[in-house]
């Protein structure tokens, strides 16, 4: 009888080499290791993207092609992919261990004599991305606003997925919050009369989740963080300037 019991334990545990693990009990105090989903663009075409993400030390859990919008699983969600790098969000650092990375095939931007050109995302890519995000959020029980940009977690060195990524589509699918236009307009009129000081902006940016100094100084680093925020919520103007509309957006997001 004892040998039968031990054999059952080994089968339950799926172990080899005689390791005995009893898996009949499961703790309630646990959750997924996944805290966020980070969105990127690849800055390359599909062939080059697949080569970079499968044959080098850079990787992501998923890659979404552009034509057709095929979803490739490159790393199991239970394993760490190397997509985030030196990163921080809501006080957590080095986010490879707590995130799922999704890359979209997109060339990013080109600087031309007439200014910077950003490549639009293929509509089919977004149509494929949204149900993938909904599935990941459901399986890992992630709260709203758990989907973030590479530029959110590394604003000093990254700009992807860029100003043409349709974040509002994600909001319409219930994946992130989106500022109420009427309330933002009301708040903007208030802040146009008297703009908060820079320390206020830095405090609100930190409340959203971004890493930013709390020194009241309009440094290049602070401009980069402002630009990252604007690129997401006000992509028509991501100059990094602290203005009334940005204040209104921050006030709405941090009041909820």
C-alpha positions in Angstrom: 0.0 0.0 0.0 2.9 2.4 0.9 4.5 1.8 -2.5 1.2 2.5 -4.3 0.8 5.7 -2.4 4.3 6.9 -3.3 3.7 6.0 -6.9 0.6 8.1 -6.9 2.6 11.0 -5.5 5.2 10.8 -8.2 2.6 10.7 -10.9 0.8 13.7 -9.5 4.1 15.6 -9.3 5.3 14.5 -12.7 8.7 14.0 -11.2 11.6 11.7 -12.1 14.7 10.4 -10.3 12.7 9.4 -7.2 11.9 13.0 -6.1 8.8 12.8 -3.9 6.4 15.8 -4.0 2.8 15.7 -2.7 0.7 18.1 -4.8 -2.7 17.4 -3.2 -2.8 20.8 -1.5 -2.9 24.2 -3.2 -2.3 27.5 -1.4 -4.9 30.3 -1.8 -2.3 33.0 -1.3 -1.0 33.3 -4.8 -1.5 35.0 -8.1 0.1 35.2 -11.5 3.7 36.3 -11.8 2.4 38.5 -14.7 1.7 42.1 -13.6 1.7 44.0 -16.9 1.7 43.6 -20.7 4.2 45.7 -22.5 3.7 46.7 -26.2 6.5 47.3 -28.6 7.2 47.8 -32.3 10.0 45.9 -33.9 11.6 48.6 -36.1 12.0 45.9 -38.8 10.1 43.8 -41.3 8.7 40.4 -40.5 11.6 38.3 -41.6 14.1 40.5 -39.7 11.8 40.7 -36.7 11.6 36.9 -36.5 15.3 36.6 -36.8 16.0 39.1 -34.1 13.4 37.7 -31.7 14.4 34.1 -32.1 18.1 34.0 -32.8 19.5 36.8 -30.5 19.2 37.6 -26.8 16.3 39.9 -27.5 12.9 38.1 -27.3 9.2 38.6 -26.7 6.3 36.3 -25.8 4.3 37.2 -28.9 5.0 38.8 -32.3 2.2 40.1 -34.5 2.9 40.2 -38.2 1.6 42.9 -40.5 0.7 41.1 -43.7 -1.0 38.9 -42.7 -1.5 39.7 -39.1 -0.3 36.3 -37.8 0.2 35.9 -34.1 3.5 34.1 -33.3 4.1 32.7 -29.8 7.9 32.9 -29.3 8.2 32.4 -25.6 5.9 30.6 -23.2 4.1 32.9 -20.8 5.5 31.0 -17.9 9.0 31.9 -18.9 10.8 35.3 -19.0 11.4 37.0 -22.3 14.0 39.7 -22.8 12.0 42.6 -24.1 11.9 45.3 -21.4 15.5 45.9 -20.5 16.3 48.5 -17.8 12.7 49.5 -16.9 10.5 50.8 -14.2 6.7 51.2 -13.7 4.8 51.9 -10.5 7.9 51.4 -8.5 8.7 48.0 -9.9 12.0 47.7 -11.8 13.6 45.3 -14.3 10.2 44.3 -15.6 11.2 41.3 -17.8 10.3 39.0 -14.8 6.8 40.4 -14.3 5.6 41.2 -17.8 4.4 39.7 -21.1 6.0 41.4 -24.1 4.2 41.8 -27.4 6.0 43.0 -30.5 4.2 44.4 -33.5 5.9 44.3 -36.9 6.3 48.0 -37.7 9.3 50.0 -39.0 8.8 52.7 -36.4 9.9 56.1 -37.7 12.2 57.6 -40.4 13.6 61.1 -40.2 13.2 62.9 -43.6 13.9 66.5 -44.8 10.2 67.2 -44.2 10.2 65.8 -40.7 9.7 62.5 -38.9 7.6 59.9 -40.6 5.9 57.2 -38.4 4.7 54.1 -40.1 1.0 53.4 -39.3 0.0 50.1 -37.8 -2.0 47.7 -40.1 -5.6 47.6 -39.0 -5.5 43.8 -39.0 -2.7 43.9 -36.5 -4.8 45.8 -34.0 -7.8 43.5 -34.8 -5.5 40.6 -33.8 -3.9 42.3 -30.8 -7.1 43.2 -29.0 -8.5 39.7 -28.5 -5.0 38.5 -27.6 -4.8 41.2 -24.9 -8.3 40.3 -23.7 -7.3 36.7 -23.4 -4.1 37.4 -21.5 -5.9 39.8 -19.2 -8.6 37.3 -18.4 -6.2 34.4 -17.8 -3.9 36.4 -15.5 -6.7 38.3 -13.8 -5.0 41.7 -14.6 -6.7 44.9 -13.6 -7.5 47.7 -16.0 -4.5 49.8 -17.1 -2.1 46.8 -16.9 -1.3 47.3 -20.6 1.6 49.7 -21.1 4.1 51.0 -23.6 7.8 50.3 -23.9 8.1 54.1 -23.8 6.1 54.1 -20.4 8.7 51.9 -18.7 11.8 53.3 -20.4 11.0 56.9 -21.4 14.7 57.9 -21.5 15.6 55.5 -24.3 12.5 54.2 -26.0 9.5 55.7 -27.9 7.7 52.6 -29.1 5.0 51.8 -29.9 4.9 55.5 -30.9 2.3 58.2 -31.5 0.3 56.2 -34.1 -0.5 53.3 -31.9 -4.3 53.4 -31.3 -4.5 53.4 -27.5 -8.1 54.6 -27.7 -9.1 51.3 -29.4 -7.8 49.5 -26.4 -9.9 51.7 -24.2 -13.0 51.0 -26.3 -12.3 47.3 -25.7 -12.3 47.8 -21.9 -8.5 47.3 -21.5 -7.4 50.7 -20.4 -9.0 53.8 -19.1 -9.4 56.8 -21.4 -9.8 60.4 -20.2 -13.3 61.8 -20.6 -13.1 64.5 -23.3 -15.6 66.9 -21.8 -14.0 66.7 -18.3 -10.6 67.2 -19.8 -11.8 70.3 -21.7 -13.3 71.7 -18.5 -10.1 71.0 -16.5 -8.0 72.5 -19.3 -9.8 75.8 -19.1 -9.1 75.9 -15.4 -5.4 75.1 -15.8 -5.1 77.6 -18.7 -5.8 80.3 -16.1 -3.0 79.1 -13.8 -0.7 76.3 -14.7 0.6 74.1 -11.9 4.3 74.2 -11.2 6.6 71.5 -12.6 6.8 69.6 -9.3 3.0 69.1 -9.6 3.5 67.6 -13.0 6.2 65.4 -11.8 4.1 64.2 -8.9 1.2 63.3 -11.1 3.4 61.6 -13.7 4.7 59.4 -10.8 1.2 58.6 -9.7 0.4 57.4 -13.2 3.4 55.1 -12.9 6.2 56.8 -14.7 9.7 57.1 -13.3 10.5 60.8 -12.9 12.6 63.0 -10.6 10.6 65.0 -8.0 12.9 68.0 -8.1 10.8 70.7 -9.8 13.5 71.0 -12.6 12.6 71.1 -16.3 15.4 68.7 -17.3 15.7 66.7 -20.4 14.7 63.6 -18.4 11.5 65.3 -17.3 10.8 66.4 -20.8 11.2 62.8 -22.0 8.7 61.5 -19.4 6.2 64.2 -20.4 6.6 63.3 -24.0 6.1 59.6 -23.3 2.8 60.5 -21.4 1.7 62.8 -24.2 2.5 60.3 -26.9 0.0 57.9 -25.3 -2.8 60.2 -24.4 -2.3 63.2 -26.7 -0.4 62.0 -29.7 -1.1 65.1 -31.8 1.5 67.0 -29.7 4.2 65.2 -27.7 6.6 68.1 -27.4 7.3 67.3 -23.7 6.1 70.8 -22.7 4.1 71.1 -19.5 0.8 72.7 -20.7 -2.8 73.0 -19.6 -4.1 70.1 -21.7 -1.4 67.8 -20.3 -2.3 69.0 -16.8 -6.0 68.2 -17.4 -5.2 64.7 -18.7 -3.0 64.0 -15.6 -5.6 65.4 -13.2 -8.3 63.2 -14.7 -6.1 60.0 -14.7 -4.9 60.5 -11.1 -8.3 61.5 -9.7 -9.9 58.1 -10.5 
